[in-house]
């Protein structure tokens, strides 16, 4: 715990090259009314969709991407790029297939000089954009480069502070929203909760067998990755608008999402229902 978080951050974080990627944006009256309308009348007009990726499937995807690139990317890089590419190519925006962005959440304690036990929400994002004809492999490379250079190029603490000061300061703070907030489908937020040790918890000697989020988020296009039941594979959960129908999921998304799954792979019974809820 620190008495003055801003003063502590100034002492601990050096300024970087990011002077224009703020973590927030100031909204006008029209966008504010649209967001309020969305929260009041359209929050229930979305659905909770899940996709399951087995460990073997993720290994196949990762291996294929690494072989094409010829240098290291992580499994998370590959899977994030794969998911964004499928959504971009298969889910239209206002009837058209066009580019879609990804805001990938980063816990920046471990990528800066901050203490690991510093209390507070030390999370920001890195941004990439995918066009319908972009290579998902090259998209994974972009993600890896941005993660590698997060501290010196993309950490947005000072850019955010400067942006707020230039647009009215703290007295106008109610007019700012996270820059990743986009309920209209032009971008999606991806948070990874994998490797947080949720299956290592013990309740009177019993460990969890299943972990999940609870229903749709406040806005659509908020998504997350976490370990599957019994700590096997990964589940990708997305809050999507109702326009993404069961038919679209079955005919356009499932085969693309799971294209790296072996044809003869036998999934445990508990996993067979994972595709959409």
Secondary structure, DSSP 8 states (H G I E B T S, - for coil): --S-HHHHHHHH----S-SS--SEEE--HHHHHHHHHIIIIITTSEEEEEEEE-HHHHHHHHHHHHHHHSS---HHHHHHHHHHHHHHHHS-BTTB---EEEEEEEETTTTSSS-TT--S--EEEEEEEE-TTS-HHHHHHHHHHHHHTIIIII--HHHHHHHHHHTT-GGGGGGEEETT--TTSSEEEEEE-TTS-GGG-EETTEE-S-----S--SSSSEEEEEE-GGG-SEEEEEEEETTS-HHHIIIIIHHHHTTTS-TT----GGGTTTT--
